[in-house]
Amino acid sequence: MTNRVTSLFNIKYPIIQAGMIWTAGWRLASAVSNAGGLGLIGSGSMYPEILREHIRKCQQATTHPFGVNIPLIYPAIDKHIQVVIEEGVKIVFSSAGNPKTWTPVLKQHGIMVVHVVPGSKYALKAEDAGCDAVVAEGFEAGGHNGREETTTMCLVPSVCDAVKIPVLAAGGITGGRAMMAAFALGAEGVQIGSRFAASLESSSHVHFKQAIVDAKEGDTILTLKQLIPVRMFKNKFFGEIQEAEKRCADKEELQILLGRGRAKKGIFEGNMDEGELEIGQASALIHDIKPAAKILQDIWEEFRGLQKETAGWAL
Amino acid sequence: MTNRVTSLFNIKYPIIQAGMIWTAGWRLASAVSNAGGLGLIGSGSMYPEILREHIRKCQQATTHPFGVNIPLIYPAIDKHIQVVIEEGVKIVFSSAGNPKTWTPVLKQHGIMVVHVVPGSKYALKAEDAGCDAVVAEGFEAGGHNGREETTTMCLVPSVCDAVKIPVLAAGGITGGRAMMAAFALGAEGVQIGSRFAASLESSSHVHFKQAIVDAKEGDTILTLKQLIPVRMFKNKFFGEIQEAEKRCADKEELQILLGRGRAKKGIFEGNMDEGELEIGQASALIHDIKPAAKILQDIWEEFRGLQKETAGWAL
């Protein structure tokens, strides 16, 4: 398959592995890129020198294109930008912030920029800022999420109607069925998180991976809406948030309850009670831990099978 | 196109118009059925004798199959059941309640029963109760909604994996793109609400129809979660709910604030400030008020066009 997304990134399959914190290091990114998708290093949980190390290891592990996800609200954002420029990274996915500030800087250095958006008005801003593509990420996606709560089903057609640059769909996509659905809605590629979090090469803790495999419908929730909304597993920590909200805790109190380092504690260290376990609704559709290459292959085969099936429907 | 849904209901297109309160009377239902879809009368806002009148008028207006939606939490539910049996209704869509109580009664009278569910465990219960099909309704749908907040993208594959009976997708579907997406996810038909609410034949107030046309992303919200969660427009009444929730109002206080008759006030009488304006997220994708037959035709043509396009993708 050749489309604007495969051409833009020079990849075989229009499937991007999301740059998840504490999960997407050089091992996962290079495994996905070697298998024909686009792997992303998740820099949101890395100090600049750790990011540099991951980029270098990824360059050694694959000759295929890969990228780095940079949350624009990261405190040391200028250092991260400096590292990706210095290390010759060719593709940056930016998220959680205004694309106007850094897109021109990155573009000046010949870096492709894709911005993650939760709404079409943000997609238009990204297009105006010079981004090469956008990721339209729905309410069902794991981690930080938009306030309008627009789901992938409603968001993707809306964003596709709004912008001319290619649109990648994210949120709720674990297999070929959802990938075909995203393409029907107008996307030309997909960004997949949770499914790759439960891969062999993901650096998240095995307890976290097992929780994804065990997850049922309704096990995740978009919470902490007074701060930055985040989708995560309903664990003991979520119970504490609920208690606090029940007694009408204010922003400051919730910030203290959240504290620091909870995502690391949960995702990386495997503390399933106290951690902030960022994951998507689609975890309910994931039933095994597999190598990243097998994940890609299974998605592609299901997608291809569906394409054939669709072509065969009598009208 | 022939599949289990078109065969089950004996209809031309696997497109069902949702039985929305204050919106789906005999005019809308018969218009949809005459155009080749399945029209549903929304009995949730009707007294039993009004329902009887709508059924009789619908029978006069179309020779094609049509059905009645019955919310099982309706106080005079036994009278509604009696009316549909007496009037020879052939298809009932039940929602909001336990399908075990009434499904066997309806089936005994040769009536087909389809139950609306927000999760796969409820779909299994409906299958066990003898239902002929289920509607998997996602978080983005308008009106009353499930507590697990599972979106159409995640819900439909999950329900399709869980049950053997046909699955209809609902929530976020206004056109052929989303219909194709629903089919890719495994659905064999779609139930469409908001798009038909903004039809000429819908009995909702013109102010309400115009609000759908004017709606943008983020204009609806799932609220009143302490009572029964409902998706509606963010209007003045929603501002009052927010105020109440901010001061930690309890269930009783919210119930008093909600009061009685707010859905009628908004949807039927056009009071856009004080009404409970039940509508889906997909309202942001609706830009005109059209005859129901034209809506059906446009969805079908877009769906058919996409099928051809999909078949043509190079692999």
Contacts between the chains, C-beta under 8 A, distances in Angstrom:
chain1	res1	chain2	res2	distance
A	1	B	313	6.3
A	1	B	314	6.1
A	1	B	315	5.5
A	2	B	314	6.3
A	119	B	217	5.2
A	119	B	218	6.6
A	120	B	217	6.1
A	121	B	217	7.4
A	138	B	151	6.8
A	138	B	153	6.9
A	139	B	139	7.0
A	139	B	140	8.0
A	139	B	151	6.2
A	140	B	150	7.8
A	140	B	151	4.5
A	140	B	153	6.0
A	140	B	154	5.4
A	147	B	218	7.5
A	148	B	217	5.7
A	148	B	218	3.3
A	149	B	218	7.7
A	149	B	221	7.1
A	149	B	222	7.4
A	149	B	281	7.9
A	150	B	140	7.8
A	150	B	217	5.3
A	150	B	218	6.7
A	150	B	281	6.1
A	150	B	284	7.7
A	151	B	138	6.8
A	151	B	139	6.2
A	151	B	140	4.5
A	151	B	151	4.2
A	151	B	152	6.7
A	151	B	153	6.6
A	151	B	171	7.8
A	151	B	172	6.0
A	151	B	281	6.4
A	152	B	151	6.7
A	152	B	153	4.8
A	153	B	138	6.9
A	153	B	140	6.0
A	153	B	151	6.6
A	153	B	152	4.8
A	153	B	153	5.4
A	153	B	171	7.0
A	153	B	172	3.5
A	153	B	173	7.5
A	153	B	178	6.0
A	153	B	181	6.5
A	153	B	282	7.8
A	154	B	140	5.4
A	154	B	172	4.7
A	154	B	217	7.5
A	154	B	281	4.5
A	154	B	282	5.4
A	154	B	284	6.6
A	154	B	285	6.7
A	155	B	217	7.4
A	157	B	175	7.5
A	157	B	177	5.4
A	157	B	178	6.9
A	157	B	285	6.0
A	158	B	217	5.8
A	158	B	284	6.0
A	158	B	285	6.2
A	171	B	151	7.8
A	171	B	153	7.0
A	172	B	151	6.0
A	172	B	153	3.5
A	172	B	154	4.7
A	173	B	153	7.5
A	175	B	157	7.5
A	177	B	157	5.4
A	177	B	184	5.6
A	177	B	185	5.2
A	177	B	186	6.3
A	178	B	153	6.0
A	178	B	157	6.9
A	178	B	184	7.7
A	178	B	185	6.7
A	180	B	181	7.8
A	180	B	184	3.7
A	180	B	310	7.8
A	181	B	153	6.5
A	181	B	180	7.8
A	181	B	181	3.7
A	181	B	182	7.4
A	181	B	184	4.3
A	181	B	185	5.2
A	182	B	181	7.4
A	183	B	310	7.5
A	184	B	177	5.6
A	184	B	178	7.7
A	184	B	180	3.8
A	184	B	181	4.3
A	184	B	184	5.8
A	184	B	306	5.8
A	184	B	310	7.3
A	185	B	177	5.2
A	185	B	178	6.6
A	185	B	181	5.2
A	186	B	177	6.3
A	217	B	119	5.1
A	217	B	120	6.1
A	217	B	121	7.4
A	217	B	148	5.7
A	217	B	150	5.3
A	217	B	154	7.5
A	217	B	155	7.4
A	217	B	158	5.9
A	218	B	119	6.6
A	218	B	147	7.5
A	218	B	148	3.3
A	218	B	149	7.7
A	218	B	150	6.7
A	221	B	149	7.1
A	222	B	149	7.4
A	246	B	248	7.8
A	247	B	248	7.3
A	248	B	246	7.7
A	248	B	247	7.3
A	248	B	248	4.0
A	281	B	149	7.9
A	281	B	150	6.1
A	281	B	151	6.4
A	281	B	154	4.5
A	282	B	153	7.8
A	282	B	154	5.4
A	284	B	150	7.8
A	284	B	154	6.6
A	284	B	158	6.1
A	285	B	154	6.7
A	285	B	157	6.0
A	285	B	158	6.2
A	304	B	315	6.1
A	306	B	184	5.9
A	307	B	310	5.9
A	307	B	311	7.4
A	307	B	313	6.3
A	307	B	315	7.1
A	310	B	180	7.8
A	310	B	183	7.5
A	310	B	184	7.3
A	310	B	307	5.9
A	310	B	310	5.0
A	310	B	311	6.7
A	311	B	307	7.4
A	311	B	310	6.7
A	311	B	311	3.4
A	313	B	1	6.3
A	313	B	307	6.3
A	314	B	1	6.1
A	314	B	2	6.3
A	315	B	1	5.6
A	315	B	304	6.0
A	315	B	307	7.1
